[in-house]
Amino acid sequence: MNIFWAYLITFGWALVGSVSMGAGIILGIKMFELSTRDVNEWELIKNGNMAMALVLASVILGIAFVVGSAIQQ
């Protein structure tokens, strides 16, 4: 029965971590979009602008590192 509870707790932490990561990335991207009102990031990426794609990827990775560190503690 102990192994069942260990799996249940692990599954619970995985669920909390994935929901927190998803919400953190969505909120972070929305805040980034609000801070750059005059720039349409998604249109630039669709047109092949690699610089904007790298900036948006770095924003996502930065948020992921922060949320991941907060969940791990």
N, C-alpha and C positions, 0 to 999 in steps of 0.2 A: 504494500500500500504506500510505502514511503516513496518509491520510484514514481508512482502516479502523481503524487503531490509535487515532486521535483519537476516532472514534465509540465504539469499545470502551471507552476510558477514561472518556468522558463518561457512557456507559450504566452503567459500574461505579460512578461517583460518585453518579449518580442513584439507583441501587439502595441503596447504603450510606446515603445521605441519607434515603430514604423509610423504610427499616427502622429507622434510628436515631430518626427523628421518631415513628414509630408506637410503638416501645418506650418512648421517653421520655414520651410522652403517657399511655400505659397505666400506667406506673409512677407518674407524677405524680398521676393521678386516684386510683389505689389508695392512695397516701400521703395524699391529701386526705381520702378516705373513712375511713381509719384515724384521722386526726386529729379527725374529727367523728363519733364513734361513736354518739352519741345522735340524730343527724339522718339521716333517710333522704332523701338528695338527690334520687334518681330518682323517688321517690313524690311528693315536693313538686313536682317539675317536671311530672309527669303530671297533678297536680291544678291546674296553671296558675299556680304561684307564680313570677312573673317575677323576683323578687329572687334566688331561688336559681338560676334559669337564668342570670342575669347573673353571679353569683358563679362558677358552674361554667365559664361561657364565659371569664371573665377568668383563671381558673386554667389553662385549656387554652391561651389565647393567651400567657400568661406563660411556660408551659413551652415552647411553640413558639418564642418569641423566644430563649430560652436555648439550646435545642437547635440552632436554626438558626444562631445565632452561633457555637456550638462547632463545627458542621460547616463553616462558612465559613472558619474559621481554619485 
